[in-house]
Amino acid sequence: MSKLTDFRLLSFDVYGTLIDWENGVLTGLQPLISSAGLAKKEALELYFELEKTQQSNNPDMLYSQLLTAIYPQFAKRLNLPPPDDTESENFGSSVGKWPAFPDSVDALRRLAKYYKLVILSNVDRESFRGSNSGPLQGVHFDKIITAQDVGSYKPSLKNFEFMLKTVKDDFGVDKSEVLQTAQSQFHDHHSAREMGIKSCWIHRYGTMGSREGDVVYDWKFQTLGEMADEVEREARGKES
C-alpha cells in the first residue's frame, strides 16, 4: 500500500473538513431552531435533506444563493411564519464567517511543506474568499476550485473530473498522485472511489456527511492535525 508521502497533491473539501460546517449552519439557523424547539440532530438532518435537494435541482446556483433559498424552506417545514428576505439573505451570506476547526490552519501550513494544496469545494468564490481571509487566516492554496467554477455540486463526478484535468494541466500531477482529503462520505469519498482517486477521511465527530451510505476510504484520521502528524512522521522516516 502506498504511503501518504507518496502523493504530490491534496484536494480538500472545506466545509466540514477545514471549516466547522455544523456549528456554522446551526448558528445561522438558530432563530428558526429556537422557535420550533428543534433538537440539534433533527435540525442538521433537515438542513442536509434540503441542501441535497436544492443542489440536485439547481446545480448552477451559487452556494450563498442556495442557502438563502433554503432558509424559508426550513421555516416552512417547521410550520413557522415565512422569514423576511433580509433574514434569508443573512443566512446565505454567513458562510465566510463560519469558524475553522482549531487544528486546520496549523495543519494546512505543515502539509504545505510536502504537497500542493487544492480546494475542491461546493461553495462559491466569494464565500470561500471570506473563509480564507478570515477563519483560515490567509493560508495559501495552490488552486481554488468551487462549484461556481464547475457549474455543479459534489458528489457529481464532473467536479472531480474538472479538478483532475486542472491539476494535470497546471501542475503536471496525475490522478495517482492526488489524495482527496475530506470529511463527507456522501460528497467526497464515494465519488473519489468511483473516480479511482485515493482518499483520506478526516472523521470529524458529529458532522452529517459521514452518515450517508457505506464508509469508504484509504486513510482515516480524527483531525487534519493528526494527518499532518503522520505525514511528518513518514517524512522523518524517509530521511533517516
N, C-alpha and C positions, 0 to 999 in steps of 0.2 A: 504494500500500500504506500502511496506517495506521502510525503511529509508536507506540513503547512509551508515550510520554507522552499518547497519545490515550485510554488506558484509565483507569478510575477505581478498579479493584479488582483485586488479585492474589489468586487462590485457590491456596494452597500445598499440595502434598504435603509431608510432613515427613520420613519415614524413607527416606533415600536422597537427599533434596534438601537438607534442613537438618541432619539428624542422620545420622551415619556408620553407616547400617544394616549395611553389610557387616562392618565391624570389630566392631560390637556383637554381631551374630549369631555371628561366628567366635569371639569371646571366650567367649560363653556356651556354645558347643558344644565348646570346646577339650578338655575331658576325653574326650569321645567321639572327636573327630577324632584326638587323640594316640594313643588306644588302638588305633584302626584304622589308623593311619599314612596317613590320607587327605590328599590334596593340597587346597589352598585352593579351587581352581576346582571340584573334584569335590564338596567339602563344600557350597559355595554352590549348585551346581546341584541337589543332592539336597534341600537345605533349601527352595529355591524350588519344587521339584516338590511336596514335602509341604505347604508352606504354601498353594499354589494349590489343591490338592485339598481341604484342610481348610476353607479359606474358602468354596469352592464347596459343600461338603457341609453346612457349619454356618454359614450367613450371619449368624445371630443370636448366635453365640458371641463373648464378649469376647476381645479380642486377647491379653490376658495368659493367659486360659484356653486359647486356641488354641495358644500357644507351649508351655504346659505339656503339652498333648496331643501335640504334635509331637515333643517330646524323646524319649519312649520309642519312637516310630515310627522316629526317626532311628537310635537304637541298634539296633533290630531289623533295619533294612535293612543294617546293618553287621555283623550276626551277633554283636553284643555282648550281654552279660548285661543284663537289664532294669534300668534305674536305679530308685532308690527314689523315693518321692513327693516327698521334700524336694528332691532334685536336679532333678526336673522342674519343681517349683514355683519354684525359684530361677531357672531359665531364664525361666519365664513372667513373673517379677517384675523381670527385669533391664532391661526396655525403657527405663524412665525414667533409667537410668544410662548408656545408650549415648551416646558423645561427639558433640558438634556438630562440623561441619566448621569449620576455622579462620576462614573468611570469613563464616559465617552470621550471627552476631549483629550485626556492624558493618553488613553489607549490609541486613539487615532494618531496622535503625534508620534507615539512609539512605533506604530505599524508603518507609518510613512517612511521609516528608515529602510524598510525591506520591500515595499510594494508601491505600485501605482495605486492611488485611491480614486475610485469612480463611484459616483452616486447614480443609482437607478431607482428613482422614487416615483410614487404615484401623485405627488403634488405638482403645483405649477411653479414656474420660475420665481415669481415674486415671493410666494410663501416660503420657498426654500432659502431665498436670499435673506429673509427675516430670521430664519433659524440659524443660518450660517454666521451671520454678522452678530447675532445675539447669543442665544444659548450655547452654540458651538464655538463661540469665541474666535471666529475667523479662521478656523482650521483650513488649510489648503487642500483642495481636491483637484486631481489632475484632469478630471472631466465630470461634468454635471449633466445628467440625462433625466428629464422629468417626463411625466405623462403628457404634458403640453408639447414637448418636442416630438413625441412618438405619435400622438393622436389616439392613444388607447391606454387602458389601465391594466396593470398586472392583476390577475395572473395570465393575461394574454401573452402568447408566445411572441407576438410582434415586438413587445418591449425588450425581450431577451435577444431576439434576432437583431434588433436595432443596436443594442449595446455591443454585441459581439462584432458586428460589422464596424462600428465606430472605433472600438479599441484595436481592431486589426488594422484599420486604415490609419489611425493616429499614432499608435504605439508599436505596431507590429506584433501584438500579443495574440496568440492563438487561443482557441477555446480551452484547450487542455491546460493553459496557464492562468485561467480565470477561476477564482473561488467566489461563489455567491455567498455573501455574509449577511444573514438576515434572521429576524425573529419569526416571521409569519410562515407557517407551513402552507397555508392557502395561497398567499400572494407570491411566494418566492420559491420555496423548496420543491414543491411538486412540479412547477414549471421548469426549474433548473434540472431536475431529474429527467424530465421529458426531453429537454434540450441536450442532455448529455454533459451538463455543467456540474462539476463538483460543488458541494455546498457545506457551509459551516453554520450550524444552528446556534444562535445566541438566544438561549432559552430564558428570556425574561419572565419571571413568575407573574401570573395574573393577567397577562395580555391575551386578547381574544384570538388572535390569529393562529396560535398553536393548537387550538381546539378543533380546527377544521380538518377532518379526514385523517388518514393514516399518517404516521410520522415517518419522514424520510430525511436523511442527512448523512454526511460523511464524517464530520466532526461535530462535537457538541460542547458548549461552554455555557455557564450560567450568565456570564457577563462578557463584554468585549475586553475588559481588563484582564480576565483570565485567559482569553485567547492571546492577547498581547504577551502575557507572561510565558505562555507555551512557545510562541514564536521566538522570543528571546532565548529561551532555554535551548530550542533546536539550533538557533544560530550559534550559541556558545559551543554546542557540541560539534558543529562543523568546523569551528575554529581550532578546537583542541586536538 
